[in-house]
């Protein structure tokens, strides 16, 4: 069994400031606290996130997030997501 360097198992806890720039369009920024389950000896990493989201309806929004890793092994990344609120 081979493992790719980017196959991480981790818990992510972002802490964002959220600002509405237009009706339903938001900018979010803040640190992202990450705990890696089984890959690193130093398992806790802090990254910076910059995100935008658009609220499609009261219970559905789409977001795009860029994550900046401060260490070589914690790579930068671009993420696209969909949120559904119950």
C-alpha positions in Angstrom: 0.0 0.0 0.0 1.4 3.4 -1.0 0.6 6.7 0.5 0.6 10.1 -1.2 2.2 12.9 0.7 -1.1 14.9 0.5 -3.3 12.1 1.9 -3.6 13.8 5.3 -6.1 12.8 8.1 -6.7 15.9 10.2 -9.2 17.9 12.2 -9.7 21.5 11.0 -11.1 24.3 13.2 -11.2 27.6 11.4 -11.8 30.8 13.3 -13.2 33.5 10.9 -14.2 37.1 10.9 -17.1 37.4 8.4 -17.9 40.6 6.5 -20.9 41.0 4.1 -19.7 42.9 1.0 -23.0 42.6 -0.9 -26.4 41.0 -0.4 -25.5 37.3 0.3 -21.8 37.7 -0.6 -19.3 37.4 2.3 -15.6 37.6 2.8 -14.1 35.5 5.6 -10.6 35.6 7.0 -8.7 34.1 10.0 -6.6 31.4 11.3 -7.2 27.7 10.8 -6.2 25.4 13.6 -5.3 21.9 12.4 -4.5 18.7 14.3 -3.0 15.9 12.1 -4.1 12.4 13.2 -1.3 10.1 12.1 1.4 11.8 10.0 3.5 14.3 11.9 5.5 14.2 15.1 4.5 17.8 15.6 0.8 17.3 15.0 -0.6 20.8 15.6 -0.3 23.3 12.7 -1.7 26.8 12.2 -2.6 28.1 8.8 -4.2 31.3 7.4 -7.5 31.1 5.5 -9.1 33.6 3.1 -12.5 32.7 2.0 -15.5 34.0 0.1 -19.0 32.6 0.3 -22.3 33.2 -1.4 -25.6 32.5 0.3 -27.8 30.8 -2.3 -30.8 30.4 0.1 -31.5 30.5 3.8 -30.1 27.0 4.2 -27.6 26.7 1.4 -24.3 28.5 0.5 -21.3 27.8 -1.6 -17.8 28.9 -0.6 -14.2 29.1 -2.0 -11.3 29.0 0.4 -7.6 29.6 0.0 -5.4 28.2 2.8 -1.8 29.4 3.3 0.4 26.9 5.1 3.2 28.5 7.2 5.4 25.4 7.1 6.8 23.5 4.1 4.9 20.3 5.1 1.6 22.1 5.5 0.9 23.0 1.9 -1.2 25.8 0.5 -4.5 24.8 -0.9 -7.7 25.9 -2.7 -11.0 24.4 -1.6 -14.5 24.6 -2.9 -17.3 23.7 -0.6 -21.1 23.6 -0.2 -22.8 24.2 3.1 -26.3 23.0 4.1 -27.8 24.3 7.3 -30.4 22.2 9.0 
